[in-house]
Each structure stands twice: as structure tokens, then as C-alpha cells.
Amino acid sequence: MKKFGGKALFLDRADINTDEIIPARYLTEVSKEALKPYLFEDLEIDGFDPRKDIADCRVIISRANFGCGSSREHAPWALEVNEIYLVIAPNFARIFRQNMFNCGMLAVELPENLIDHLFQTYGNLETVLNADIEARVLQIKAGGQTEQIPFSLTDFDLALVNAGGWVEYADKKY
């Protein structure tokens, strides 16, 4: 099973689209592994350098409408191959969110005021965040502070995550 946690990367921008997650010019690659070095290559946020900032991060915390734009599986695949299995935002583009769960990954929605709190409290600290998917709780640690935040997850989404994604779920069920 995938590990849903680790060092958090704060991307302080709304409307990060699938072309910024993985640029369209790389969609001809024939393996997920080939996508790895191009994650967020075209994402423009002041002070963000994907070559340095992504390396050891395993969680993304972002603003609203994460994953908008073209509906492609390559965006969650690029996250997955970089071992980023958990993205937290106020909301996601519908197809991107479902593609995350179809890949056995977590797209956790938190109210905007909680996202603001995370950015204000932890955004400038080295933050470790882990998701206990069975308890549906996020555990956050940074700068001597520890906090737990509950999140919702449907039973079906939990089943997809526990199975490892849609294909594995379907193999077990059908």
C-alpha cells in the first residue's frame, strides 16, 4: 500500500491546471517513469523551483480548483511516479479528483479557512503531514507543533485507495 504522507510542499496558488502539473509536450511518453522529471516544470509561482522544491516532498497543499484544465490521467501519474500520493486543497477539478482515486491516491478536500490556517501556520516551516485513512485524520508536525485535522472520505473512495486504484478494485470485485 502507498504511504500517504511525508514532507509537505505548499503551492500557494489556485487553479493549478493539468498542463502545469505535467506539460502536454510530455504526453507522448510511454511510461509513467518517463514523466518523473517534468512534474510542475511549467508551474509559475514566485520562489518555486521544481528541480529543487519537489525532490523529497510527498504531500501537496494547494489552493482551490487544483487539477483543472484538460482531463488526463498523466497529471496524477506524474504525481504518483514522484511518490506524491496525497494532495490537499479546498476543491479539485472533478475529473482530476476521480483520476487520483482511480490511481489509488488521495485528493483530500478541506474548507478554505483550514487551508488558510495550514498556509499561515506551517507554510514557511518544514512540515510533515500524514494521513490516517482509516481514521480519516491528517496528522501535521512542524516547528514543535502537532495538530490533527479530520477529513471526509467516502467508503467507495476508501475502497479504491485500499485496493490500490480502480483496476485493482475491479479485479477483486468482478
C-alpha positions as CSV (number, residue, x, y, z in Angstrom):
1,M,0.0,0.0,0.0
2,K,1.1,3.5,-0.7
3,K,2.3,5.8,2.1
4,F,0.1,8.8,2.4
5,G,2.3,11.3,4.0
6,G,5.7,12.9,4.3
7,K,7.2,16.3,3.8
8,A,4.7,18.8,2.6
9,L,5.1,21.1,-0.4
10,F,2.9,24.3,-0.1
11,L,1.8,25.6,-3.5
12,D,0.2,28.9,-2.8
13,R,-1.9,29.4,-5.9
14,A,-5.4,28.5,-7.1
15,D,-6.3,27.0,-10.4
16,I,-3.1,24.9,-10.9
17,N,-4.1,23.1,-14.1
18,T,-3.1,19.7,-15.5
19,D,-0.8,21.4,-18.1
20,E,1.2,22.9,-15.2
21,I,1.2,19.6,-13.3
22,I,2.6,17.8,-16.4
23,P,3.1,19.8,-19.6
24,A,1.3,18.4,-22.7
25,R,4.5,18.1,-24.6
26,Y,5.4,15.0,-22.5
27,L,2.1,13.2,-23.0
28,T,3.7,11.1,-25.7
29,E,5.9,9.4,-23.2
30,V,5.1,5.6,-23.0
31,S,5.8,5.1,-19.3
32,K,4.9,6.8,-16.0
33,E,8.6,6.8,-15.1
34,A,9.4,9.0,-18.1
35,L,7.1,11.7,-16.7
36,K,9.0,11.9,-13.4
37,P,11.5,14.8,-14.2
38,Y,8.8,17.0,-15.7
39,L,6.4,17.4,-12.8
40,F,5.5,21.1,-12.4
41,E,8.1,22.1,-15.0
42,D,5.8,24.9,-16.3
43,L,4.3,25.9,-12.9
44,E,5.0,29.6,-12.2
45,I,4.8,30.6,-8.5
46,D,7.3,33.2,-7.1
47,G,10.2,31.4,-5.5
48,F,9.2,28.0,-6.7
49,D,11.8,25.8,-8.4
50,P,10.5,22.3,-9.3
51,R,14.0,20.9,-9.7
52,K,14.8,21.8,-6.0
53,D,11.5,22.1,-4.3
54,I,9.8,18.7,-5.2
55,A,12.7,16.3,-4.5
56,D,11.7,14.9,-1.1
57,C,8.1,16.1,-0.8
58,R,5.3,13.5,-0.6
59,V,2.3,15.8,0.1
60,I,1.0,18.8,-1.7
61,I,-1.1,21.5,-0.1
62,S,-2.6,24.0,-2.5
63,R,-5.4,26.4,-3.2
64,A,-8.8,25.9,-4.9
65,N,-9.6,24.1,-8.2
66,F,-6.4,22.0,-8.2
67,G,-6.1,19.9,-11.4
68,C,-8.4,22.0,-13.6
69,G,-7.9,22.0,-17.3
70,S,-7.6,19.0,-19.6
71,S,-8.9,15.7,-18.3
72,R,-5.9,13.4,-18.5
73,E,-4.5,10.7,-16.3
74,H,-1.0,11.9,-16.8
75,A,-1.3,14.5,-14.1
76,P,-1.9,12.1,-11.3
77,W,0.6,9.7,-12.9
78,A,3.3,12.4,-12.7
79,L,2.5,12.9,-9.0
80,E,2.5,9.1,-8.4
81,V,5.8,8.5,-10.0
82,N,7.3,11.2,-7.8
83,E,5.8,9.4,-4.8
84,I,3.3,12.2,-4.1
85,Y,0.1,10.3,-3.2
86,L,-1.7,12.9,-1.2
87,V,-2.9,16.3,-2.4
88,I,-4.9,18.6,-0.1
89,A,-6.9,21.6,-1.4
90,P,-10.3,23.2,-0.8
91,N,-11.6,21.5,-4.0
92,F,-10.4,19.8,-7.1
93,A,-11.5,19.6,-10.7
94,R,-14.0,16.7,-10.8
95,I,-12.1,14.5,-13.3
96,F,-8.7,15.1,-11.7
97,R,-10.1,14.2,-8.3
98,Q,-11.5,11.0,-9.7
99,N,-8.3,10.2,-11.5
100,M,-6.5,10.5,-8.2
101,F,-8.7,7.9,-6.6
102,N,-8.6,5.7,-9.7
103,C,-4.9,5.6,-9.2
104,G,-5.2,4.7,-5.6
105,M,-4.2,8.1,-4.4
106,L,-5.8,10.7,-2.1
107,A,-7.4,14.0,-3.0
108,V,-8.4,15.5,0.3
109,E,-10.8,18.5,0.4
110,L,-10.6,20.8,3.4
111,P,-12.6,24.0,3.9
112,E,-10.8,27.1,2.6
113,N,-10.4,28.5,6.2
114,L,-8.5,25.3,7.2
115,I,-6.3,25.6,4.1
116,D,-5.6,29.2,5.0
117,H,-4.7,28.1,8.5
118,L,-2.3,25.5,7.1
119,F,-0.5,28.0,5.0
120,Q,-0.3,30.6,7.8
121,T,0.8,28.2,10.5
122,Y,3.0,25.8,8.5
123,G,3.7,27.2,5.1
124,N,7.1,28.6,6.0
125,L,8.2,25.6,8.1
126,E,9.4,22.1,7.2
127,T,6.2,20.3,7.7
128,V,5.5,16.6,7.8
129,L,1.9,15.6,7.2
130,N,0.5,12.0,7.4
131,A,-3.0,10.8,6.6
132,D,-4.6,8.0,8.6
133,I,-7.1,6.9,6.0
134,E,-9.0,4.5,8.2
135,A,-9.5,7.2,11.0
136,R,-9.8,9.9,8.3
137,V,-7.4,12.2,10.2
138,L,-4.5,14.3,9.0
139,Q,-1.6,14.5,11.4
140,I,0.6,17.6,11.0
141,K,4.0,18.2,12.6
142,A,6.2,21.3,12.2
143,G,8.3,23.5,14.4
144,G,7.4,21.7,17.6
145,Q,3.7,21.9,16.8
146,T,1.4,19.0,16.3
147,E,-2.1,19.1,15.1
148,Q,-4.8,16.7,13.9
149,I,-7.4,17.6,11.3
150,P,-10.3,15.3,10.4
151,F,-11.2,14.9,6.7
152,S,-14.1,13.1,4.9
153,L,-13.7,10.2,2.5
154,T,-16.5,8.2,1.1
155,D,-16.4,4.5,1.6
156,F,-16.1,3.9,-2.1
157,D,-13.1,6.2,-2.4
158,L,-11.5,4.5,0.7
159,A,-12.1,1.1,-1.1
160,L,-10.3,2.4,-4.2
161,V,-7.4,3.7,-2.2
162,N,-7.1,0.4,-0.2
163,A,-7.3,-1.6,-3.3
164,G,-4.5,0.5,-5.0
165,G,-6.8,2.0,-7.6
166,W,-9.7,1.3,-9.9
167,V,-8.1,-1.6,-11.9
168,E,-7.1,-3.4,-8.7
169,Y,-10.5,-2.8,-7.1
170,A,-12.3,-4.1,-10.2
171,D,-10.0,-7.2,-10.4
172,K,-11.1,-8.0,-6.8
173,K,-14.8,-7.3,-7.2
174,Y,-15.6,-8.5,-10.7
